[in-house]
Amino acid sequence: MIGTLWGARWWVMGAAAAAVCVGVWARRWWLRRARTMLRDRSVVALVPAADFDPSLEEIERHAARLARVPAVVGWAPERAVGVRVRLSSDDGRLSYRLEGPARAAALLRLRAFPDVDVVDPGVNRDEVPRIRFDGVAPLDTEDHDEDEDA
């Protein structure tokens, strides 16, 4: 029995090496997919009317819609399916900006409230914002440079 195991050691070591290679390749592919999805995000601005006063039910419905974004996107890296909400004020008017995966653009563009206009903000595509998530290490820039060479 020991002789049989000793003779099979090359098969076991070969299988272990193949498993490590497949794991490394899968990890690199997954990170590349996350970078691609983060680069191609959809942006929508929601601009409320002056008399905008949503009810609690409307707010909950809108929050539930945003919570469905990962289900709409499907099988994707967690860091790429997050929705970023930005609130800003220009000349006293509130602007509510949603950034999310491109595959969820239709869901982000749905009218959530009756007194809110959905507007495409005309994002400058040359500017790539850094997106950071709590508890997740940022992607390496040298991996990004390798992808551009390929």
C-alpha positions as CSV (number, residue, x, y, z in Angstrom):
1,M,0.0,0.0,0.0
2,I,2.8,2.4,0.9
3,G,4.5,1.5,-2.4
4,T,1.3,2.3,-4.3
5,L,1.1,5.7,-2.7
6,W,4.7,6.4,-3.2
7,G,4.4,5.6,-6.9
8,A,1.3,7.9,-7.2
9,R,3.1,10.9,-5.7
10,W,3.9,12.5,-9.1
11,W,0.2,12.3,-10.0
12,V,-0.8,13.9,-6.7
13,M,1.8,16.6,-7.0
14,G,0.8,17.3,-10.6
15,A,-2.8,17.5,-9.7
16,A,-2.0,19.9,-6.9
17,A,0.1,22.1,-9.2
18,A,-2.7,22.2,-11.8
19,A,-5.2,23.1,-9.1
20,V,-3.0,26.0,-8.0
21,C,-2.5,27.2,-11.6
22,V,-6.3,27.1,-12.2
23,G,-6.9,29.0,-8.9
24,V,-4.4,31.7,-9.8
25,W,-5.9,32.1,-13.3
26,A,-9.5,32.3,-11.9
27,R,-8.5,34.9,-9.3
28,R,-6.8,37.1,-12.0
29,W,-9.8,36.7,-14.3
30,W,-12.2,37.7,-11.4
31,L,-10.2,40.8,-10.6
32,R,-10.0,41.8,-14.3
33,R,-13.8,41.4,-14.5
34,A,-14.2,43.6,-11.4
35,R,-12.0,46.3,-13.0
36,T,-13.9,46.2,-16.2
37,M,-17.3,46.5,-14.5
38,L,-16.0,49.4,-12.3
39,R,-14.8,51.2,-15.4
40,D,-18.1,50.8,-17.2
41,R,-20.5,52.2,-14.6
42,S,-23.8,53.9,-15.3
43,V,-24.6,57.3,-13.8
44,V,-28.0,58.8,-13.3
45,A,-28.9,62.0,-11.6
46,L,-32.3,62.4,-9.8
47,V,-33.3,66.1,-9.5
48,P,-36.3,66.7,-7.2
49,A,-38.9,69.4,-7.7
50,A,-39.0,72.3,-5.3
51,D,-42.0,70.9,-3.4
52,F,-40.6,67.3,-3.2
53,D,-41.7,65.6,0.0
54,P,-41.6,61.8,-0.3
55,S,-43.6,59.5,2.0
56,L,-41.9,56.8,4.0
57,E,-43.4,54.2,1.7
58,E,-41.9,55.8,-1.4
59,I,-38.5,55.9,0.3
60,E,-38.7,52.3,1.3
61,R,-39.7,51.3,-2.2
62,H,-36.7,53.2,-3.7
63,A,-34.4,51.6,-1.2
64,A,-35.7,48.1,-2.0
65,R,-35.1,48.9,-5.7
66,L,-31.5,49.8,-5.1
67,A,-31.1,46.7,-3.0
68,R,-32.1,44.6,-6.0
69,V,-29.2,45.8,-8.1
70,P,-26.9,42.8,-7.3
71,A,-29.6,40.4,-8.3
72,V,-30.1,42.2,-11.6
73,V,-26.4,42.2,-12.4
74,G,-26.0,38.5,-11.7
75,W,-22.8,36.6,-11.0
76,A,-20.2,39.4,-10.6
77,P,-17.6,40.5,-8.1
78,E,-19.1,42.1,-4.9
79,R,-16.9,45.2,-5.3
80,A,-18.4,45.8,-8.8
81,V,-22.1,45.6,-8.0
82,G,-22.3,48.3,-5.3
83,V,-24.4,51.4,-5.8
84,R,-22.9,54.7,-4.9
85,V,-25.3,57.5,-3.8
86,R,-24.0,61.0,-4.0
87,L,-26.0,64.0,-2.7
88,S,-25.0,67.5,-3.8
89,S,-26.5,70.9,-4.0
90,D,-26.0,73.3,-6.9
91,D,-27.5,76.8,-6.6
92,G,-29.8,75.6,-3.8
93,R,-31.1,72.6,-5.8
94,L,-30.6,69.1,-4.4
95,S,-29.1,66.6,-6.8
96,Y,-29.2,62.9,-6.0
97,R,-26.7,61.0,-8.1
98,L,-26.7,57.2,-8.5
99,E,-23.7,55.3,-9.8
100,G,-24.0,51.6,-10.4
101,P,-23.1,48.7,-12.7
102,A,-23.9,49.2,-16.4
103,R,-26.0,46.0,-16.4
104,A,-28.4,47.7,-13.9
105,A,-28.7,51.0,-15.8
106,A,-32.4,50.4,-16.5
107,L,-33.2,49.8,-12.9
108,L,-31.3,52.9,-11.8
109,R,-33.2,55.0,-14.4
110,L,-36.6,54.0,-13.2
111,R,-38.6,56.9,-11.7
112,A,-38.7,56.3,-8.0
113,F,-40.7,59.3,-7.0
114,P,-43.4,61.2,-8.9
115,D,-41.8,64.7,-8.3
116,V,-38.3,63.7,-9.4
117,D,-36.7,64.1,-12.9
118,V,-34.3,61.4,-14.1
119,V,-31.3,63.0,-15.9
120,D,-28.1,61.8,-17.5
121,P,-25.5,64.0,-15.9
122,G,-23.0,63.8,-18.9
123,V,-20.1,62.3,-17.0
124,N,-16.6,63.0,-18.2
125,R,-15.4,59.5,-19.2
126,D,-11.7,60.6,-19.1
127,E,-12.0,61.0,-15.3
128,V,-11.9,57.7,-13.5
129,P,-13.0,58.1,-9.9
130,R,-11.3,55.9,-7.3
131,I,-14.0,53.7,-5.7
132,R,-13.1,52.3,-2.3
133,F,-15.2,49.8,-0.2
134,D,-14.8,49.2,3.5
135,G,-13.0,45.9,4.2
136,V,-11.9,45.3,0.6
137,A,-8.3,46.0,-0.5
138,P,-8.0,48.2,-3.6
139,L,-7.0,46.6,-6.9
140,D,-3.4,46.7,-7.8
141,T,-2.4,49.2,-10.5
142,E,0.3,47.0,-12.0
143,D,-2.5,44.4,-12.8
144,H,-4.3,47.1,-14.7
145,D,-1.3,47.9,-16.7
146,E,-0.8,44.3,-17.7
147,D,-4.4,44.1,-19.0
148,E,-3.9,47.1,-21.3
149,D,-0.8,45.5,-22.9
150,A,-2.8,42.3,-23.8
